[in-house]
């Protein structure tokens, strides 16, 4: 529920349901009378929310899926975190300093943080997490940021400093990652340890129950240093289909979920909804894309990739998939932010231009069957995406039709989330994919686009490599001033536009809905989850897990 600094795939925001009928809740949720809400927060109760997929590993440096990091953010603490305005602020750190032009960071830890087994959290734990992350034996996608550290030096039991050979723009952000317990994980086989499913943290919640394929129950940590959360239990139910999730919400069995645009606009108002739920709307921090596998011979020709980009009508996607609640994507940055270059214009929908480029690349309909071919091979490929995400499935259907219009035959396949990541994404076993990434506040996208990450298990799973892009990403992360970084990332956006390793599709609106019994939800630039430990439920409206 907390904003994370790690770039992880998005798969549970803004998903279209195929199962909703548009009526009121099956078992209407009673409206909440504001006059019945106590003036002061009350302790207790349970909040139930869905997840499309199960966490892969609760030692979060080993995982890149959202469920793992969503649960991990409640169990662990980090040195820094984002506040409601998306500014980094101290968390486990009592204070920090940035010195020597960004080459030196000094941290002082709080002394009142304890792991849930009673052991005190110290600088030893931070150092252990750092060294575990950079260990070549640790299969993590996030070592790159920490490998830039020249020296990690403890200056006391609760203090340390970090030096860099040159300034690193994301230095502070990289230290806002989950701290792991040295006294439990030291000496463990990190890829085969019980703590991946039975983690011990120091965060607001503790793992109480994990029933595989069914649910995860977290229990409030009574010794949490910022104060025990008001809500006693968080229940995450594994419901791998958005339509089923919506039916469960209607039945009163879920307290919150992310709506799809159709549900938001037409299916969550009137009797049974008004006064019983609260809806929110804000542009999400993520984009969806069609990505090409650069090992596939068809996609090694940039003319082919540009042709496919011309064949996509993004206005159609925003209207047909998002019902207008979103906007077209044009690169990896969020429009309106300093790193976004508005001078780079998106390719217009132009099927004639697409056919022209395909013909230049040698793809013609030589036998008159309506499909393009070259050297005796028909232009046919498959697009895969994760199961349960009907928004992406609908996107795939629209893309399939638009590519058919220019003579390209596309098949669609959906795969269960865990297998999708493990067997297809991590191993590069796909032709093309529809997926999404978080958009971070810092423009450094080294972990996704640098050629060193184009390996099995790496985040550059499409295996795109470009020496100029590598150089820009390396230089950009070592600049601190915005005016120096801006030209670097403008060029990064330009390369990704010209080379088309992804067809950037759209940025959806985030549309969470929450039962009105949940109190102290305050929308902000960071969304609604930034203060979730301070949410509370009136005692008379509380349920047990």
N, C-alpha and C positions, 0 to 999 in steps of 0.2 A: 504494500500500500504506500510505502515511502518512495520518493523519487530515488532512483539508483543511478550511480555514475557509470555503470557498465553498459556497454552496447549489447543488448540482447534482443533476440527476435520477438516481435509483437505478434501475438496470435489470439488474444482474447479481447481486443478492443473493436468495437464497431462491426460486429458480425451479423450478417443477415440470417434471419430464421426462415425456414421453409415450413414450419409447423404451427405458427400462430394463427388463431382464427379471428383475433381482433376484438373478442368480447371482454367483459370484465373478469376479475379474478374468479377462479372456480370456487374457492372459499374466500369470500371478500375479506380483505384486511380492514379492520375497523379504522375509521378516521380517527386522527389524534386531535383532541381538543386542546388548543394552546393553554387554556385556563387550567388544565389538569397537569401541566408540566411543573414540577417543583422548581423553586428558585435556585437551588443548589444541586450539583451533580450527585447522583446516587450510584453506589458500587453494585456490580453484579450483572448478570445476564449473559446472553450469547449472541454473537453476530454470525450469520451463515451466508457464505458467498460461494459461487461456483468457480471451478477451474476446468478448462477444456482438456488439459493434459496433466499427467502426474509429474512431480519433480524428478529429475534424473539423478541429482546428487545434492545433498544439503551441506557438503563442503563446497561452498559456492565458487571457489576459484577453479573448480573442475567442471563447472557447468556453464552453458551459454543460453539456457532456456529460461523463459520468464517465470514459470512456476517455481523453479529452484530459487531464483533470486527474490521472488515475492515472499516466499516463506522465510528464506534466509534473512531478509531485512527485518523481520520481526524477532528472530532468534539471536542475531549477532548485533554488535555495535561496530561503528567505524570511528576513526578520528574526527572526521568532519561529516556534515550532512547538509542537505539543501533545506532552506527555509521556505516560507510561503511565497516569497518573491524570487525564488530560484537563485539565492545567494548562498555560497558556502559559509557555514558557521560552525563553531566548535561543537563537538558532540562528546566523544570519549576524551578528546583533548580539552584541557582546561584553557589553553591558550596556544598560539603559534606565532612565529615570526618568519617573514621572508626577507632575507638579507643578501648582500653582495650581488645585487642585480638579478636575484632569482636563483643564484647558484647554491645558496645555503638556506635550508629550512630548519627551524628549531621548534620542537614540540614539547609541551609539558602536559602530562596526563593528569586527569582527575584521580584522586586517591580513594574515592568511594564507590568504585566499580568492582563487582565481584561476579565471577562465573557462578552459574546456578548450583554448582557443587560446593560453593563456599570459598574457593580459592580466589585470591585477589588478582585482578588484571593489572599487569605491569608492562613496562617497556620490553621485557623479555618476550611477551606474547606478540608485540608488534614486530620485533626483530625476527622471531620465529616465522611469522606469516610472510614477511618479506623474503626471507631466505628460502622458505618452502616454495614460494611463487617462482623464484628465479632458478630453482633447482632443475637441471635438464631432465631429471627423472619424473618431474611433475607434469602431467599432461594438461597444461592450461593454455588458454588462448590469450591470457592477460599478462604474460611475463614481460612483454616488450617495454612497457612503461617503467618497470622496476629495474630492468637491465641497464637503464640509463644512469642509475645511481652510481656515483663514484665511490662513495663510502657511507656506510651506516654506522653511527657511533653512539652508543649509550652514554649519557652524561650523568645518569643517576637511575635509581630504581623506577622513577616515574618521568624520566625525560630522555630525549635523544635528539640527535641532529643528523641531517642528511645533506650530503654535498653532491653537486653535479659538476661535470667538466664545463658545461655551458648551460645557460638558462633553458628550462623546459617548461613550456607554457602550461602543460597539463599536470605539473608536479603536484599541486594541491589536490586536484581532482583525483589523481591516482592514489593518494593516501586516504581517500574517502571510501575505501573498500573494507569488507568485513574482516575483523580481527579474529583469528583462530586461537584456541587454547593450547599453548605449548605443553603444559603438564599432561595433557591427554593424547595429543597427536604426535609428540616427539617419539620417534622410534617405530611408529605405526607404518604399515604399508598403505600409503595414502590412497592408492587406487582400489584397495580391498580392506576397508576398515569398517567396523560397526558404526563408527561415528558419522558415516555418510547417510545413515538412516536413523541414527539416534544421536543427533548433535547436542552438544552442550554449549550454550552461549551465555551472553550477559545482557541481552536485549530485553525488550518489554515483555516478550512471551517465551514460553518454554514448550517444547514438543511433549504432548501428553499421549497422543495416539496417532498411529499411521496404519490404516487399514488399506492395503494395496488395492488400487483400482476403485476404492470407495470414498474414503475421506481422510483428512488430516485434521486433528484437533490440537489447537494451541491453548495453553493455560497461562493466565497472567502471572508474571514474575513478581512475587511479593517484595523482592529486594531490589527491584529495578531502580537505578540511581536517580532517575528523573521522577520517581514516584510510581507506584503500582498503577497500571492502566485501569480505568474505570470498568471496562467490559471484561468479565472474567474469562470468557472463552471465545476464540475465533475458530469457526468450523469451515473448512474448505472442502466442498463436495466435488468429486470428480464426475462431471457431467459433460461428456465429449461431443455434445450437440447443442447448438444455440437454441434451436426450437424447443428442445426438452428443457433447457434452462428457463426459457420464458414461461413455459407451462408451470414449472416449479415456482417461479416468482408469482404467477397468477394465483397459485394455490396457497400462497403464504408461506412456502417452505424455504424461500430465500429472502434475505434482507436486502440484497443489492446485487446488481449485475451491470454490465455494459450493454445498452440497448443498440439495436441496429436502427437505421434511419426510419424504416417503415414503422417499427414499434414505437419509436419516439414521436413520430408525427401523428399516427392514426390509431394506435392500439393501447395507449396508456393514459387516456383521459376519460372523464365521465365517472359514473357511479362505480365505486369499488377502487378507483384510482385517486381521484381528487380528495385531498385531505389525508389520504393513506400513504402516499408516496411523495417524494420530492425528486424532481428531474433537474439535471444540470447539462450545460452545453458549452464546450470550448474546443478550439482547434487543438488536436492532439499533438503530442511530441513524437510523431512517427510517420513514416511514409510506406506505401506498398509499391512493389516493383515486380517486373518480369526480368529475371536474370538468366543469362545464357551461359552454358558450360563451354568454356573455351577449349576443352579437349575435343568437342564435337566438330568435325570438319566443316559442317555447314556454317558455323558461326565464327569462323576465323577470318572471314571476309567482312570488313567494316561496311561495305556497301549493302550486304545482306542485313546487318544489324540496323543500319539507318533505314533501310526499306521497311523493316518491321515496325520501326518507330513511327514512320510516316503512315503506316497502315492502321495505327491505333488512334481512335477518336476519344480523347480524354474527356471532352465535354459529355460524350455519351456515357462514359464510365461514372462521372460525377453525378449525372442526372439519373442514370439507370440503376447504379449500384448504391450510391450514397443519397439518392433522392434530393440532391442539391446541398446536402449537409457535409460540405468538404470543399476542397479545391484541387485543381490539377497540380501534380508535383513536377518540378523542373530542377532536378539535381538533389543532392543529399542534405541540403540546408532548408531551414524553415523560412518561407517568405516573411519579410518584415524585420529579419534579424540582420545584424551588421555583416555577417559572413555571406549572406545571400547576395548574388549578383543579378540584379534585375535587368541588366543590359544583355544577358544571355537569353535570347528568346526561345521558347519551346518550339519544337517542330510542329507545324500545323498538320491536321489530318489531311492527307493528300495521297489517296490510293494510286492515282496516275503516276506520281513521282515514285511511289513504292515499286510499281511495275517496271518503271524505267530503270531504276537502280538494280533491280533483280535481273533484268535483261542484260545490263552491263556486266553483271557478275556471271553471266552464262546460263541463267535460269529462264527457260522458255517452255512453252507447251508444245513440244515437238510432235506429239501424237494426237493432239486435239481432244484429249480426255478431260480438259478443264483443270488439270493439275500441272504445275511447273516441274520440269525435270532437267537433269544435266548429267551427261556421261552415262546415260541409261538408268539414273537413279531419280526417283520421284522426291520432291521436297516434302518430306513428311517427318515430323518430330512430335514428341510428347511433352506436355507441361504437367508437372506434379505440384501439389500443394497439400497442406495438412487437412486431415479429416475433421469434420465438425465446424469448419469455418465456411459457412455458406456465402459470405460476402466474397471471399476469394474464389469459391467455386463459380459464383455468378460472373465474376470478372473473367474467369477462364472461358466460360461459355461465350461471352461477348468477344473476347480476343480470338477465339476459335472461328467465329463467323467473319470477323474483319479480315483475318488472314486467309480464310477461304475465298474471300472476295478478290484477293490478289493471286490466288492459285497455290497457296500453301496449305497442306493438309495437317491438321493438328489433332492429336488425341489428348484427352484429359484423364488424370488419375489422382485420387485422393488417398492419403496414407495416414494411418494412426500416428499421433504426434511423436511418441517415443521412437518408433521405427523410422519415421520420417527423418528425424535428426540423426539417429545412430547409423542407419543402414544406407541412407541416401545422401543427406547433406554432408555429414562428416566424411563420407567416402567418395563424394563427387559422382554418385551414380544417378545422373539425371541428364536430360537434354536441356530443359529449361524449367524454371521454378517461378511460382508466385509466392512471395514472402514479404516480410516487412522488417524494418529496423527502427529502433528508437532514434530520435534526433536529439543529440546532446547539446548542451549550452556552449561547449568549446568546439571549434570547427575541426579539430584534429581527428581524422578518420583513418589514421595509420593502421589500426588493427584490422580493419575491413579491406583496405585497398592496397596495402604494401605487398610487394611480391613475396616477402618472407613469410607472409601469412597464407600463401597459396599452397597449403599442404593439407593432408588428411587431418581433420579435426580443427583446422584453422578457420578463421572467420572469412577469409577470402576464398570461399569454397567454390566460386565460379572459375578460379585459377586465372584471373586476369592479371597480366604483368605489363608494366610500362615503365621504362627507366626514367623518363622525365617525371612521371607521377611519383615514383619512388623518391627522387631527389627533392621534389617539392614538399612531400610529406615529411621527409627527414629535416628539411630546413625550417618548415613552418612550425614544427613543435618546439624548436629551440629559439623562437622569437617570442617576445613577451608583449610588446606594444602593438595595439590594434592596428595602427596605421602601417606598421611594417608587415603584419600578417595578412592584411586585407588583399594585397596583390597576389600573394601566394595562393590563397584559397579561391580567389576569383579564377586563377588559372587552373586550379584543381577542378572547379566546377565546369570550366570550359572544356577540359580534356574529357571529362566524363560525358559531357554533352556531345562532343565530336566523335568520340570512340564508341559510345553506346554499349558499354558492358552490361548496363541495366537499361531497360525502358522504365523510367520513373513514371508511376501511374497517378497516384493521388495521395493527398493528406486528408484523412477523414476527420470529422468532428468526433470528439470523445463525448459520449452520451450516457453517463452513469445515472442510474435510478436507485434510490435508497428509501427503505421504509421510513415513514415520518416519525416513528418511535425513536429512531437514532438521533441523538441531540449533539449540538456543537459542531455541525458540519458547516464549514465556511469556505466557499469557493474562492480561489486565489489564482495568480498566474501559474502556480505549481499544480493546480487541479484541486482535488478535495481530500486526498489521502495524507497530506503532509503532517496533519495533527491528529492522526487516527488514534493515538494513545490517549487523547483527551476526549474522544467521543464517549457518550454515556447513554444509558437507557433508563428511563424512570422505572422504579421498582415494580410498580403495578403492571408494567408492560414487558417485563423480563421473561425469557424462556430459558430452559436448561438445554445443554447440548444433547 
